[in-house]
Amino acid sequence: MRARVALAALAACVLAALVAPRGRAADEKKPAANNGSCATCHAGIEEMHPWSAVTCVMCHGGDAAAATKEAAHVARKARPPGDERVLGQGLDLEYARFADPGDLRVAAQTCGPCHPRSVYDVTHSLHATTTGHLADGLYENGVVSERHARVGVFDARDELPADAPRPKEALPSVRQIDGFQGAGDRDKASTHFTDLPRKNCMQCHLWSHGRAVRGRAGMDGDYRGQGCSACHVPYADDGLSTTRDPTVDKYEPGHPRQHKMVRFPDTDTCGRCHYGDASIGLSFRGMAQPVPGMPQTPDAPGLHGKRLNGTYYIEDPASTPADVHHQRGMHCVDCHTRNDVMGDGFLYARMEDAVEISCEACHGTNDEYATGVTRRGTKLSNLVRKGTPERPEFFLVGRIDGKQHRVKQSKDVVLRGSKDFNEKAVAAMNADHARLQCHACHSGWSPNFFGFHFDRNEQFTQLDLISGQRTVGRVTTQEKVFSTFKSFYLGWDSHGRVAPYMVGFSTMASAHDEKGALVMEQALPTTRAGLSGMTMIHHQTHTTTARARQCAECHRSPATFGRGSSNFRLMRDFVVTGGDLGVRLLSLDRKKPDDTALLSALPVAKVRAIAVVSDRVTGRCTWAYAASPEDGLVACDVSSPGFPRIASKEQGAAKDPRALVAAGTKLYLADGDNGITVFDVSTASKPRQIARVPELPAFGLWLDGTTLHVAAGGRGIAAVDVRDPKAPRVVNPGFDLNGGDTASVTATRIAVLFQYGRPNQNVLEGPRTTPRALAVVGTSDAALWLVDVTEPAAPWVVSPSNRRTERVPVLDVALSTIYELGSEGGAIPTDERDYAFVLYEENGTRLLLLDVTDPVHPKFKGSTDLRRGTQSLRVARVYNPPFLQTFVVTAGTLGTQIVDVSKPDKPAVVASINQPQAGFVLDLEEFPLDRTVDGDGKPIMDVSHEGARWLDREEFDRVMATPNFWSKPAPGGKR
Amino acid sequence: MTKRRAVLIVSLLAAGAAADETVKETRSKGEITADAEKQFARADANADGKIAGEELVKGWSERYDLDGDAKVTRAEFVEVALRPPKLRHATPMRDAYWRAKFDVMIFDKNKDGTIQREEYPGDEGKFRKYDRNKDGAFSPAELLAMATDEIEDIRKQMRNPDRYEFLTLFDADKDGNVGLDEYDGPSDAFKKYDKNDDGLVAYDELYPERMRMKFDEEPKYEPESLNMIETMDKDKDGKVSRAEFKGTDDAWKRLDRNGDGVVTMSDAR
C-alpha cells in the first residue's frame, strides 16, 4: 500500500510539474530579496509564508516594480458579481490570483510550484468535488438509479499515470452536476429536487468562497477564503482583519484575520464549513443546530452565546456534550491526516473511501497495540510510542499546540493488570463485537433532524450558482421537522461493520407551479429501487465519549435498528375512526384543524378496534382493519379515501375486540378475555388467522420489534415473543402491578417508549443515565402505572399509581417525545422531554400530560377537559412549515376532538368534530420516519451507500436474543 | 383544568371519602348552633373554651380542627356544624390549613416538609409570588399563605358559580351530582341549575343537551356507507369542488385523481 501511495505521489508531482509554468516556477522559488514597491503601501504587513522566502508577486502577481497602485495591482477585467456564485474555472484568472492566491483556479501557479502534489490532490479531493454530498442526495431523492453518481462541482478526471496503482473505490472521472431537469415528471419529487443542488449546495466546497462574500456583514462564522486559503488562511468569526497592513479596511468583513498562513487549520476553521448537514463540526465542539422555533437569543439557556452562521447554536453540556477529544484540547487535524483533508489524488464518491483515519490507528485493537498507521498505510507522524515493547505507552502530539495527549489503548482496557483495565469493558470489547465500529458504542449522542423539507416555488427565480443565471424556481431547504438528540440508530456501514446511522440528505418536497398552484405537498421521496428515500446513512458522529453506551440501548431497543418508535411519525392527511356508526374517514386539515371533516364511511357494526396500514414508501393509507364483535375482522380498502370499500369480513374472528396492531404482513388482535389472535395479511383483502394465544387475556397491545407487550386485564401486563408470528411464545404470563396487594388492578392499555441513556457532561468520567424501555400502563380501576419493561420477562414498577387516585379509570394512553420549546426570556430552557398522554375519567373525560422523562419522578405538565364519552387517543405529529406541531386526536361517543399539545403545559382543544356515536377508536395515516425496516424485517428505507444496509431479520433477532447477563435491576430500579 | 385543580382531584377524593353523612338537615341555623354549643360544652370537660388533649374524641381533629393547632375552639366547632351534612369536616376546598397540608402530602416527594421548585408543578410566577423568602422552597407558612389566597378564590367562585365549576366546587362526595346535603353556595345558583327542582343538581342539568350522551347508551344510528360526494357535495351537483372539500391540498390532489379540478365518481378508483 505504501508503495502505491508513494508512486501515486510521485506521479502527481511529475504531472504538476508538467502543468506548472516552468520558467516562472524556477524563478519564483528563489528567495526574494525584497517586495519592491508593495512594501511602500503595505508597510507592516505580516509575513504570509514564513517557512520560505516568498515575494508578494510570486503569489499575487502584479508588478512590484511599478510606481503607482494602478500599475502595481492587477486590474479586474469584469465587475465581480458580488454574490455566492461559483465562478468559472477560466474566468479572469489573473485577477483571481491577485485577489486570493489560494483560489484553486490559480493554485497551480501560486502554491503549485512548490507544492505540486498538494494542489493536484486537493483539486481532486471531496473538499473540492463535493461528490459524496451530491451523490447521496440524487440517489435518495430518486433522481438517479446508481448509488454514488459521479457528479461534482466541475468536471474532473483522474490524470495520474494509467499504470499507477489505484484503490478500488477510485473513480476515473466526475462530471459537473446538471441543473434543473424540467423534462421529468413534474408530479415527482425527484424532478423538483434536481433544481436544488446547483442553487443550494454550491457554497460548501473549495471552488467557492461560501456565503460570506467580502463586505457582507452579519455572516459571523462563515467568513473564509477559498481553495488552499480556506484552510490555511484563518479568518476571524466576524471576518474583520487585525492586520498591521494600513491599506486593509478594518471595518469591512470578509478579510483574513491577518496576512498569515498556518500549516494546520484549527477546529474553528473546519467549522467554517462543517456546520450543515450532519453537523459533525458542531457536534465535535458540543454544539448542534437549533430546534425550529426555539428562542434565538444570546442569553437563552443551552445556547452558544455567540451568533454563528446566522444562528445561535445549541450548546448544552447536558444534552450535547463535546467530543472527548475536543474536551481534551485536540483539533480535527490531530486525527485527520493530510490525505483525509486534502485527498490522496484520487477521485472518490464517498467520504468513507476518502478518509483513512480510524480509531484503531491510535487506540489499537483489543489484541494489538496501535500501529500508528492508517488503513491506507499512512504513518501518523504525531503519534509517539514510548515505554517498553511489552508495555508501551502512546502519546499524540497536538499539531496546533504541540500538547501531548496520552492515548489509551484498547488492549490495555481489556488487559487484566493494566492500569487502564476496565471490568465492564471486558464484557463488551470482545469477539462478539468485533464487527462493530468503535463509535457504535462510544457515540455519546447523535443530532437527528428527521424529515428535512425543501420547497420549490416556480413563481420566483433563483440564482443557479454554477451558470450564474437566475432561473425559474426558488428552492428553500434546511427546514427541519423532527429534532432529536436522544435517539440512536445502528446498521451495517460500507465497510461491513456496525456503525451509527444518522439522517443525511433525505428530504420531502413541496412544490408550486408558476401560478402558485400546489404541485405537491410534503411528498416523500422514493429511490429508483422503489424504497423510501427518507432515510439515514452511517456516520462517525464525532460525539465520542469514553463511557460507552449501555448494552440495553442496542440489545433491548428495537428502535435502534430501525424498527420504529412512537416518535417521529409524520401525520399525513386522514384519520380513521371506528364506532357504532362503522368505519369513518376524516380529512384532517393540518393548517385549520377546525375544518377537519367527515370524508367517507363504511358500514361495519360496533367497531371496537381499528388499525390503519399505510403504504411503506408514501405513507398513504391503503387498508384499514376494523374489529367488531358483530362483524368480526373487516378488511377495508381505503386506498381511495373518498371512496372506500369493504373487501372482506371474517365473521367470528373477533369476539371482544379491544386493540389491533398492524406490522408488516401481520395483524395482532387483542380480543379481551379470548386472548390474542394473529392474522396474516399478506393478501391484504383477505386476513387469515395463523395463530392464537387464548390463555392470555388481552385488552391493550404494543408491538416493540418482535415483543408484543400486553395489557392483560387482571393479570397486569404480559409479554409475547412474536419472532415467529405463527408460533407466538408467552415470555411473561402476567406481572401483577400491585405486587400481590389485594386491591384489584386491571390493565387495559399500554404504550412503550425506549428511553436512551444520556451522556454525562464529563464525557470522560461520568456515567450515562440509565436507559430503559418504559411502559405506561392504563388501568380501569387503578389509574396509571409506569413500568420498566426493558426485560419483557421481568418487568418492574418504576412509579406506581398514586393510591389516592386509584379509583380513577384510565381510558387510553400514549407516549411520545416532544421537543419542548423554551421561553423567549430564557427562564425555561428548550428541552427534549418524554410525555405520557393519559385519557381518564374524572367528572367527565380529561386529557392529562405527564412528563415521564424521569419516570421515577413523573411530573404533572398540563391537562384539559374533553367531551364526556371520549374513549381513545392518538398522538399526531403535524408539520406546518416551518414548525412541527403535536396534536392529540381523540375519538368518542360525541365525535372527534383535536388538542394542540405543542406546548405541553397548555394543551388546548382546537377542534371538535361532532359525530354522535361515530367513534370509539381511531388510527392515523402516518409515516414513521424512524422505521427503516418493516414488521417482517424487510427494508422500507433505502441506503445510499453501496454495501451499507440495515440489519436483516436474523441478525436483529440475534441481537435482541442476547440474555440479560449484563445487569439486573437492583432495589430501587438502578441497573 | 388548572394544575391547582388537577391536584384537587386527589384532595377531593380524600375529602369525599371522609364525608359519610347522608342525613337530610331539617334544623334551622339557630337550632344547629344551639345543638353544637351543647355538644361542645359536653365535650369541653374542663370548661376552658376549647377541646384539646384527652377531651378530643377520635377523629375530631380531622373534623373540627380547622386551623391545625391541635385544639378545637367553640367557633370551629360551630362553623363545622353549620355546614351541610356532607361538608361537616375539614376539607381542602374550604379550609386553608388543610389545603396546605394536602399540598405537602401531594408534592413533597422527598418528605422534608417543604416543597422545592422541582417538586411543585405549578407555574413559575405563582411559585415566585409565594416563595417569599426566596429560598427556592415553600415552607409550611408560605404554603398556608398560598392556600389562604386560594380558598379566598374558591369562596369568590362559590358566590356566583358557573356550570363548569359547579361540580368541582360543591360535589363533596364525588358522585357526579350535587345535593343540598353538600351544597353551601347561594341558593339562587342551586335553583338555577336544578332544572327539575328535585333538590339535586345532576350532571345532565349542568351541561348542554349534546353533552349528555353516555357511552353506554344504545346507538341512535345505524352504520352507514358514505362516499365523499355524499359527505361534501354541498351544492348537490354530483361533484365536489376544491371549495367544498375540507382538508389539505395534498389530500385534495390525491382525491382528484384525474386532476380535473373536481372529484366525481370517476375519481373513485
Interface residues (C-beta under 8 A of the other chain):
Chain A: L518 M520 E521 Q522 A523 R572 D573 F574 D580 L581 G582 S587 L588 D589 R590 K591 D595 T596 A597 L598 L599 S600 A601 L602 P603 V604 A605 R620 S640 P641 G642 F643 P644 N802 R804 T805 R807 V808 A827 I828 E842 N843 R846 L848 H857 K859 F860 K861 G862 S863 T864 D865 R867 R868 G869 Q871 G892 T893 L894 D905 N914 P916 Q917 F920
Chain B: M1 K3 A6 V7 I9 V10 L13 A14 I106 K109 P121 D123 E124 Y164 L167 T168 D171 K174 G176 Y207 R210 M211 M213 K214 F215 E217 P219 K220 Y221 E222 P223 E224 S225 L226 N227 M228 I229 E230 T231 M232 V240 F245 K246 G247 T248 D249 D250 A251 K253 R254 L255 R257 V263 M265 D267 A268 R269
